[in-house]
Amino acid sequence: MANKADIILHPVRMKISQALMRNKENGLTSLEMVKIIKDVPQATLYRHIQVLLDAGVIRIMKEKKVRSISEKYYILNEEEARLSADEWKKSSSKEKLNYISYYQLSLMTQYQNYLTKLEEQDCSDDVSTFSLVELKLDDENFIKFQNELNDLMIKYYNTTNKINDLDAPIRTIAFTIIPES
């Protein structure tokens, strides 16, 4: 792999990371990931799990002996699953465009799956939303805004991971910030 961004922003590896983020307390086995990520063939999924493991983005939390096989439980190594500002800056414009495309594709796939489930359940209660707003902020206030937004997401991310309610719905919150050039 050329760099960390190539590793973590690949569409299949993003799905693996998302599944592990949702199951960070107990981790997941490869077989459990196959059941969650149904649109990726098993051999392909195993190959991408190995790429993430080799790169240190995921790690083995525990191993459990089941008959003669050792079952590995994987968790996300959250520090390694993030791109630093320096890593992002080192990416070329073409690479950044590819990464944002993977990101948007991942969101589109999640939204498509959401709509399919609504149709299958014959439910008209669509609670999804999206918005676009342009803010006129100087650099100081923009940095403050970004930090507050990040703190808010971390607060709720950490809170939801403490909730033991397995029936609580997962809600994907995604932000894209595009500075005016």
C-alpha positions in Angstrom: 0.0 0.0 0.0 1.2 3.5 -0.9 0.1 5.2 2.3 -2.2 5.1 5.3 -5.0 7.0 3.4 -5.1 4.3 0.7 -5.4 1.7 3.4 -8.2 3.2 5.5 -10.2 5.0 2.8 -10.8 1.9 0.6 -14.6 1.3 0.4 -14.4 -2.3 1.7 -12.0 -1.4 4.5 -14.2 1.5 5.5 -17.1 -1.0 5.9 -14.9 -3.2 8.1 -13.9 -0.2 10.2 -17.5 0.9 10.6 -18.6 -2.6 11.7 -15.8 -2.6 14.2 -16.7 0.9 15.5 -20.2 -0.4 16.2 -18.9 -3.4 18.1 -15.9 -1.9 19.9 -16.7 -3.5 23.3 -16.6 -7.1 22.3 -14.9 -7.0 18.9 -15.9 -9.1 15.9 -14.7 -12.3 14.3 -14.1 -12.6 10.6 -17.3 -14.7 10.3 -19.4 -12.1 12.2 -18.1 -9.4 9.8 -19.2 -11.6 6.8 -22.7 -11.7 8.3 -22.7 -7.9 8.8 -21.1 -6.9 5.5 -23.2 -9.0 3.2 -22.3 -7.2 -0.1 -18.6 -8.2 0.0 -17.5 -11.8 -0.9 -16.0 -13.7 2.1 -12.6 -14.1 0.5 -12.4 -10.4 -0.4 -13.4 -9.5 3.1 -10.8 -11.7 4.7 -8.1 -10.2 2.4 -9.0 -6.7 3.5 -9.1 -7.6 7.1 -5.5 -8.8 6.7 -4.5 -5.5 5.0 -6.0 -3.6 8.0 -4.3 -5.9 10.5 -0.9 -5.7 8.8 -1.2 -1.9 8.8 -2.1 -1.8 12.5 -5.5 -0.2 11.8 -7.2 -3.1 13.4 -5.8 -5.5 16.0 -6.7 -8.8 17.6 -8.5 -8.1 20.9 -8.6 -11.8 22.0 -8.5 -15.3 20.7 -11.0 -18.0 21.6 -10.4 -21.7 21.0 -13.4 -23.2 19.2 -12.8 -27.0 18.7 -9.5 -27.1 16.9 -9.6 -23.5 15.5 -8.6 -20.3 17.2 -11.2 -17.7 16.6 -9.8 -14.1 16.5 -11.8 -11.1 17.7 -10.8 -7.9 16.0 -11.2 -4.3 17.2 -10.4 -1.0 15.6 -7.2 0.7 16.6 -8.8 4.1 16.7 -5.6 6.1 16.7 -4.3 4.3 13.6 -7.7 4.6 11.9 -7.4 8.4 11.6 -5.4 10.4 9.1 -3.3 13.2 10.6 -3.2 16.6 9.1 0.3 15.9 7.8 -0.8 12.6 6.2 -3.7 14.5 4.4 -1.4 17.3 3.3 1.0 14.7 1.7 -1.8 13.4 -0.5 -2.0 14.7 -4.1 -5.1 16.4 -5.4 -6.0 13.3 -7.4 -5.7 11.1 -4.3 -7.8 13.5 -2.2 -10.5 13.5 -4.9 -10.4 9.7 -4.9 -10.7 9.6 -1.1 -13.6 12.0 -1.0 -15.3 9.8 -3.7 -14.9 6.7 -1.5 -16.3 8.7 1.4 -19.3 9.8 -0.6 -19.8 6.4 -2.0 -19.9 4.9 1.5 -22.5 7.4 2.5 -24.6 6.7 -0.6 -24.5 3.0 0.0 -25.5 3.5 3.7 -28.4 5.7 2.6 -29.5 3.3 -0.1 -29.5 0.4 2.4 -31.5 2.6 4.8 -34.1 3.4 2.1 -34.4 -0.2 1.1 -35.1 -1.2 4.7 -37.8 1.5 5.0 -39.5 0.1 1.8 -39.2 -3.5 3.1 -40.8 -2.6 6.4 -43.4 -0.5 4.6 -42.5 2.3 6.8 -43.0 5.9 5.8 -41.3 7.4 8.9 -38.1 8.6 7.2 -36.1 10.5 9.8 -33.0 11.0 7.7 -31.9 14.5 6.9 -29.1 16.5 5.2 -28.4 20.1 4.9 -25.9 22.6 3.4 -24.9 25.8 5.0 -22.3 28.4 4.2 -20.7 30.1 7.1 -18.7 33.3 6.9 -16.0 32.8 9.5 -12.5 34.1 9.9 -9.7 31.6 10.6 -9.9 31.9 14.3 -13.7 31.3 14.5 -13.5 28.5 11.9 -10.9 26.6 14.0 -13.1 27.2 17.1 -16.1 25.9 15.2 -14.2 22.8 14.0 -13.0 22.1 17.5 -16.5 22.4 19.1 -18.0 20.2 16.4 -15.3 17.6 17.0 -15.8 17.8 20.8 -19.5 17.3 20.3 -19.1 14.2 18.1 -16.6 12.7 20.5 -18.9 13.4 23.4 -21.8 11.5 21.8 -19.5 8.8 20.4 -18.1 8.0 23.8 -21.6 8.2 25.4 -23.2 5.9 22.9 -20.5 3.3 23.3 -21.4 3.1 27.0 -25.0 2.4 26.4 -25.8 -1.3 26.7 -29.1 -1.0 24.7 -28.4 -3.3 21.8 -31.7 -2.2 20.2 -30.7 1.5 20.0 -30.5 2.5 16.3 -27.2 3.5 14.7 -27.2 6.9 13.2 -24.5 8.0 10.8 -23.4 11.6 11.0 -21.1 12.8 8.3 -19.5 16.2 7.6 -17.6 17.6 4.7 -16.0 21.0 5.1 -14.9 22.7 1.8 -13.1 26.0 2.3 -13.7 28.7 -0.2 -10.6 29.0 -2.4 
